[in-house]
Amino acid sequence: MIPQNNARGIALMVATTFVFAMQDGISRLLASEYNVLMVVMIRYWFFAAFVIAIAARKPGGLALVMASKVPRLQVFRGALLALEICVMVTAFVLIGLIETHAIFACYPLLIAALSGPVLGEQVGWRRWAAIGVGFAGVLIILQPGGGVFQIAALVPFLSALMFAVYGLATRFAARHDSSATSFFYTGTVGAVVMTAIGIWQWEPMASQDWLWMGLLCVSGVFGHWLLIKVYEVAEASAVQPFAYLQLVFATALGFVAFGETLRTNVAIGAALVVGAGVFALIRARARDQTR
């Protein structure tokens, strides 16, 4: 049993969000030149190799890790996440890292809103209030009644909704399977799905872009390895609020690498979304501690 150390877990979560933000930047770079499906497919090949290697080292090996009590749900989870990543990367190309992450940050609020009807969890009025504030922030970002509204801005919201459903499916799967089993299906099913739809979109890639692709694959594996370490040493409720730092890192990368700008409405809306999300996480943690 690894001793719990929330301070170390927070430091690891900060590192994790930085690595994932860099991965998003590389994804945007490659997807602006090559088909999104091909880029995500190659990324998943390396991810699948990683999860298989992790599973093989577990007691009981691959056979035990592969044994799921809810195999259909696990396949659904893996396929949904792969498709969600395709939608997210498409959003990077359409509207940039900053606005994509500002809108995507609402996914914990979507999980909170859906956890009642889907999982039967109790959602109190304070969390509902936070959900309302967060979605007001999303509307401020989207400006649906303004002349500057772009239909492309709905793409990251679709990504957030898909990721929220994935999160709920993961919670339900956790009632029946181990985290190792869920992680295995996430990588392997995603690789199968992306190969089935992405192999037909293969394009020749310039030699220098293969270096970026290699960095994308390594950052993906390294980021997930860091995330595993986070939850090995710290309580999930203690480190989860720091996952919002990915928005900060992605914003900085958008400024520096892609010349993006931060519009006032996006900054205000993102502040409301993040603030509401952190409050909802704090309320959820307080609820769990009183049980």
Sequence and secondary structure as in RCSB ss.txt:
>XXXX:A:sequence
MIPQNNARGIALMVATTFVFAMQDGISRLLASEYNVLMVVMIRYWFFAAFVIAIAARKPGGLALVMASKVPRLQV
FRGALLALEICVMVTAFVLIGLIETHAIFACYPLLIAALSGPVLGEQVGWRRWAAIGVGFAGVLIILQPGGGVFQ
IAALVPFLSALMFAVYGLATRFAARHDSSATSFFYTGTVGAVVMTAIGIWQWEPMASQDWLWMGLLCVSGVFGHW
LLIKVYEVAEASAVQPFAYLQLVFATALGFVAFGETLRTNVAIGAALVVGAGVFALIRARARDQTR
>XXXX:A:secstr
     HHHHHHHHHHHHHHHHHHHHHHHHHHTTS HHHHHHHHHHHHHHHHHHHHHTSTTHHHHHH  SSHHHHH
HHHHHHHHHHHHHHHHHHHH HHHHHHHHTTHHHHHHHHHHHHH     HHHHHHHHHHHHHHHHHH TTSTT  
GGGHHHHHHHHHHHHHHHHHHHHHTTS HHHHHHHHHHHHHHHHHHHHGGG     HHHHHHHHHHHHHHHHHHH
HHHHHHHHS HHHHGGGGGHHHHHHHHHHHHHH     HHHHHHHHHHHHHHHHHHHHHHHHHHT 
